[in-house]
Amino acid sequence: MHLSLDRMKIYIDNVLIRFQNEVHKEGKTDISQDDLFTRLPELNERSYLLNNFNKEIFLDRITDILLKRPENPVQIIIESDLSFSPYQEISKKYDAEPAAGGLVIKNDEFLMIRRLGKWDLPKGKIEKGENSEEAALREVKEECGIIAKSLGFLCDTHHMYMRKGKTYIKKTSWYLMENIDDSNMSGQEEEGITEVNWFTRKMLETNLIHSYGNIEDVFLNYLRLNTQSL
């Protein structure tokens, strides 16, 4: 079986942009770059393959997705070679906010938090003087009251958003962690966290329906890593 490889995924609200080094066209609707941005609010197919990708125009107009997003979730697939590095190119034009977070395990259960009505994982900005791993461990402690140890890097996720008229791209570095002490477990209220709990893998299926695409990607990366280690 031939697989197309994701070079990078960016979540922009309910639009997923996938950069791939090769693309199979089956099951995808072709769309020109001009039509994409012109027809954004009315897009209703599940998957679109972008034709005639132009880096400069795409970067200039990517904020349109934040302003004119479609009602239904869609994915835009872009075939690009290694000469185009999406995160580096986007972060040259828009403000970058590096962040870090943790997927914490306790025996056969996983930590999740409910933040602003959705299930999430503890994460936050990397502060001056710390690396991403240190930031991830600190965020888990601050947001959940849990002391954990890092088991190593898991994956990066990317999403874009707008705040006070400025557009940001956030790269979050995720680490797999093991619980050390959860005796003081509680949610950080000032961060909008109303629940912190441990969940079995079966219970995660329900939680992820009410979560974000990049959070699901973190769990998928864990499952791939876990499968490879068997």
N, C-alpha and C positions, 0 to 999 in steps of 0.2 A: 504494500500500500504506500502510495506517495503522499507525503505530508507537506503542507505549506508551513513555513516557519514564521512565527511572529517575531519581528525585530523590536517592536514596541507597541504598546497599547496606551491610548490616552482616553480617559473618561471625561466627557464634557456634558454634565447633567445626564440626560437619557440618551446621549449619542456616544457610541464607542467608535473611536478611530483606530484602525489596526494597520500598522505598517508591516508589510511582509516582503520577503525577498523573492518569493514566487507565489503566484495566485492561480487557483483553479476556478474557472468561471461558472461551473455548474451551480445552479440555485441562486445566482446573484443577478441583480438588475444593473445593467450598465447605466452610468450617468456621467455627463460631462461636468467639469469643474464649475463652469458658469451656471449650469442648471442646478447643481447642488446648492449653491448659495442663493440662487433665485427662488428655488422651490422648497427651501428648508421647512417652513411651517406645514407644508402639505405632504411631506414624505411619509409613506405608510408601508412600504415594503420592509421586510426584515433586514435585508442585506443588499448593499449597493457597492458596485465596483467602480471606482473613480477612474475615468479616462483622462488622458492628456494632463497628467499631474504637472503643475507648474509651481515650483517651490515658493517663489516670491509672491505670487498672487494668493496662494493658499495661506501663507503666513499672515499676509495683510488682512485676509477676510475670515480668519478662523474665529475671531470674536463674534462674528455673525451667528455662530452656533449658540453662543450664550444668550444672544438677544432674540433670536428667531427660531428657537429649537422646536422640533416637531412634537406633536402630542404623544406619539407612540415611540417606544425605544427602537432605535435603528443602529446598524453598524455600517461604517464607511471603510471600505478596504482599499488601501493604496499600495501598489507595487512600487517599491523603491530599492535601489541598490545601496551598498555600503558607503557610497559617496555622500549620502544624505543621512545625517544623524539627527533624528527628530528632536530629542530633548535639548541638545546643544543649540540647534537652530532656533527653536522656539524660545529658549531662555535668553538668547541674544536680543530678542525683540520685546519680550514681556518679562515681568518680574518673576524671579524664581524664589520659591520658598522651600528649602530642603527640610524634611521632617523625618521622624523615625518612630517606629512602633513595634509592638511585640505580640506574637501569638504564643500564649502561655498555656502549657499543659500541666495537668495534675492527674497522675495515673492515666486513666483512659478518658479524661474529661478535658474540655477546652474552656478557657475564659472568654466571656463576651460581656460587653457593656451596652446598656440602652442609653443612647445619647440623642436628645432632641427628637425622641419618638422612633428612632431606628436603631437596629442592632449594629454594633460597631466593635472595633478593637482599640485598645489604648494606644494613643499616638500623639505627637506634638512636634513643635519646632525644635530644631537643633540649636542649642544656645552656644554663644561664643565660648570657645575654649574646650568644647567637648566634641567627641566624635559621634558618629551615628549610633554605634552600639551603646555608648554611655547614655546618650539621649533616650534611647528606647527603654533602657532599664529604669531611668529616672521617671519617664512618663508612666510606666506601669505602676511604679510606687506612688507617684503623686495622684494619678487618676483613680487608682483602685486600692491603694493601701497595701499592695502586695510586694513582698521582696522575692525576686526571682533571679535566676542565673541564666546567662545566655548560653545556648547550645550552638550558636553560629548564625551566620547570615542566611536568610531564606529567599528574599526576592525584593525587587523594587516595583512600586506601582506609581502611576502618574495620573493626575487629573488637573483640569483647568477650571477656574472660577473667576468671578468678578466681585470686587469689593470696593465700594466707594468710587465707582467709575474706573477703577484700574483692573487690568487683567493679570492674573497670576497663573503660573504653572507650578504645581507642587509635586516634587519627587519624594516619595516616602520609602525609606529603607526599612525593611521588616526583618526581625530576628526571631528565630524560634527560641523559646525560653521554657525553663522548668520551674515550677513553683517551689520556693523554699519555705516561705512563711506567709500564710493568708489569714492569720489570727486577727488582724486588724483590717480585713477587707471591707471597704466601703467606697461609694462613688463620690467623686469630687463635684459637689453641687455647683460651684461656680463655672464648671465646664459643661453644665447641662446634663450631667450623668445622673440618671434616676435609678439605675439598677446595675448591679455587678453580680455575676453568678457563673457557676460551672455548668457545662452542658455536655451531654453525651454526643457522640457523632450523629446519632439518629435525630436528636433534638435540634442539631444544627441545621438540618434541612429546612425546618420551619423558620428558624431565625433568619436564614439567608434570603428567604423570600422577602423579608422586611429589612433588607440591608442595602449595601451598595455593591456595584459590580467589582470595584477594586478589592473589597473585603472578601468577596467570593474567590477572587484570584489568589489571594493569600492562602486560603484553605486549599485551593486546587494545587498550588505549588507545594504545600505541605504533603498532600496526598501523593503527588508524583515522587517527592523525595522519599517518603515512607515506602512506596512501592519499589523503588529502585534499591532500597537498602535491604529488602527481603531476600 
